[in-house]
Amino acid sequence: MQSLNKGKLFIIGIGPGDTDFMIKRASDAIMESEIIIGNDFYLDLIKPLIGDKEVIYSSMGKEVERARRCIELAETKKVAMISGGDPGIYGMAGIVIEIIKRDNSGVEYEVIPGVTAATAAASKTGSPLSGDYATVSLSDLLTPIEIIEKRLDLAFQMGVPVVLYNPKSNGRPHNLAIALEKALKYKNKDTPVAVVKNSHRSGEEIRYYKLSELFEDDEFVDMRSVVIIGGEESEFIGDDENIRGIVTPRGYDRKYVY
Ligand code: SAH
């Protein structure tokens, strides 16, 4: 099903924000493209790379429309579809490839990975995710809340760190409280938690909490934040007056003396 035209669709992850944290293949593909599609928040972050190329701004919530449009344009043109973080993690790659499959399109495409919010935020807070960890998105736009709650129940029982994406928005301010209440069922109330807002971009802010403290007051958390909830072995670095981060030992202490 190789197509005969010269178009190509790049599905690009630009990482968490600052272009220093974008991979080279991503910036090369943006330069190579004739048309750039994405929402204004992400396009603003890469403005210097776009120059005077044709830009199509798309709004949140119209992902299916945007995906079809990109696929059509990419039959004859080089098109860059821009996602924040990694495009395969709660990003646009899934819906685009679903439509390519469903429509039996022969369009050429390449998915270019990016640093996802979980690992970007982890790097700012020490090494909270050193081994196994789970991520759960609290957005109930595409996943019914009952399924999210079931996944949270299972994830918190694993005892590993859990990263919450889409923790809060105006439309669903209560999902975080639901998640934290569940976390408290399975985890110690003093479990270390980090909230990282706008990791690696302007407005970056990091705050540390014990699990029960964040449950008491989650005002600081918004939709530009991820919440890292420690696992059974996670510990704060520093003391109560000056928390410097979180570390989750990987188990070297079970094997070596150091
Ligand atoms: N594809 C993206 C995730 C998109 S879902 C990725 O791989 O990172 C959107 C959610 O990701 C936001 O609600 C927030 O929870 C998280 N997020 C994305 N970028 C972030 C950043 N720079 N800092 C903190 N959280 C971020």
Residues whose N, C-alpha, C, O or C-beta is under 5 A from the ligand:
A	BS01	SAH	P16 G17 G84 G85 D86 P87 I89 Y90 G91 V115 T116 A117 L164 Y165 N166 P167 V196 K197 N198 S199 M223 R224 S225 V226
